Amino acid sequence: MFCQLFLQKVSRRSPFLLLYFFELFVWEGWVFLRPEAAADVRSIDSDNIFAEWLAEYESGPPVWWFEMVKGPGAFRVLAFRDTGRLSDRRLVDQAPVIVIIDSGVDEDHPSLKGKLWQNPRPGAAGCFRDKWGCNVTQSFPGMPFGMGPARPPFLRRPGESCPGEKDGGGFSEELSCRHGTMLAALVAGDIRNGIPGMCPLCKIFPVRIVRDSARDGRSADSELLKAFRYVRKLRESHAPAIRIVAVAYGKFSDSREMQAELRALDNSGILVIAAAGNAALQDEVYPAAYPTVLSVTALGRDGRKSWFSNFGPWVDIAAPGGNSLPEDDEETASQEMILSAVPGGAFALAQGSSIAVPIVAALAGLVLTIEPGLSAADLKQRLIQTADQNLYGEEMAGGANQIWLRELSDQRMVRLLGAGLPDAVSALKGDTDGKAESEEETDPVFPVCGVIGHRQESSFRLSALLLSFLLILPFLAGAMSMVCKRLMR
């Protein structure tokens, strides 16, 4: 049977035998010459997404908070990574889902188009119609956690603007409507549409905890607890990509029930990142102060602690959050605050420790994109241990943050603004010294005729070996043909 089949193939294709084998091995993708296998050479212009985003960002004016946490350096590390081992496709597949527990998200904003995670099993986790998010303030029969979508308060449909004074609203209503969308854009905003999201590959899943009646944007403990339980159920049932929760809400009182739920989230692999608060106090704020949570306080443009941000030994890290004073004029405020997206396709300025949270959450998402196996505890420690401790040095804001270093009676130093400033480059590389290497050291590639390439000597040896094999195939086929003809006589 084998000889009959072989002779049939050879007799049909004998004049073009070499071409036949070349088609079989190369065109049909049996060997290394397919683009997927030759991933060590990629075009920086069309295939390297981080290089594209970096070029887009560098074509415009610098964004102070993005520069402060070394966002461009992180994109450079990822753009010039070893693409033979870590392809763009794999990065996209490994990018985590970041849940934003807040006031809902306007998914129709140009900066957030295509950025929401689509729940493949709506209703399976106990929230009706939660394909694009869940509103735990709503109820639906038989669904313990509420119903979707998670659209901001006062909006009847995606793309609408928040109510301002001209619509009979006020500052509180407008802020309540805007807040969740602003956080989402700082996580995954599209740089081509206005906002350089820190983790543009990450997907967003909004969970709304703000009622329409809460015009000051506040939420009840029961709704925050319900949101945490829903997220855990969602991950454990069918959404392992959910790894990070960003929450901007907190209070000064502790809750055993809340702490137990946060411990369960940590055990399930989810890192909760929470705001330290804006009361300029040292008192612990929860959920930020719970041991499994990464607590974030805010810094201004010059690295100085924001005048409003909370502090204390319970704070883990300090990130950009703005530092505009109440008496600042409009121009000064625009330089000190952080610009982000708001419903209706517009942009607005904001500040607060809540604005610092999505920046840290997105950095955590970047780390998980290349190291998805990290546990929640390991991820938290990675961000803390790679933070830049120069936050307390003379070079940062002229040493203004040194007053937030306290010496105890046993001569131990306590940092009241956390471990330091997030360092995106060090976090990606696992550099626990918190010091980024030079650009020459972080770019393990060299340019080759307009593409990004890597030295792969083993690939060249394999190529030569397979080419030699292809050249001798006609002779081997001829010998096999003669043997088969004799056997069939």
LINZI-V440469 format. One record per run of one state. SS is the DSSP state (H for helix, E for strand, C for the rest). FROM is the first residue (numbers start at 1). LEN is the number of residues. If there is no record, write none. Layout:
BEGIN
SS&FROM&LEN + SS&FROM&LEN
END
This chain:
BEGIN
C&1&1 + H&2&26 + C&28&13 + E&41&3 + C&44&5 + H&49&10 + C&59&5 + H&64&5 + C&69&2 + H&71&9 + C&80&8 + H&88&7 + C&95&2 + E&97&6 + C&103&7 + H&110&3 + C&113&3 + E&116&1 + C&117&10 + E&127&2 + C&129&4 + E&133&3 + C&136&4 + E&140&1 + C&141&2 + E&143&1 + C&144&2 + E&146&2 + C&148&17 + H&165&3 + C&168&3 + H&171&18 + C&189&2 + H&191&3 + C&194&9 + E&203&6 + C&209&12 + H&221&18 + C&239&3 + E&242&6 + C&248&3 + E&251&1 + C&252&4 + H&256&12 + C&268&3 + E&271&5 + C&276&10 + E&286&1 + C&287&7 + E&294&6 + C&300&5 + E&305&1 + C&306&11 + E&317&4 + C&321&9 + H&330&7 + C&337&1 + E&338&5 + C&343&3 + E&346&5 + C&351&2 + H&353&18 + C&371&5 + H&376&10 + C&386&2 + E&388&1 + H&389&4 + C&393&4 + H&397&8 + E&405&3 + C&408&5 + E&413&3 + C&416&5 + E&421&1 + C&422&2 + H&424&6 + C&430&9 + H&439&4 + C&443&3 + E&446&3 + C&449&2 + E&451&3 + C&454&3 + H&457&31 + C&488&2
END
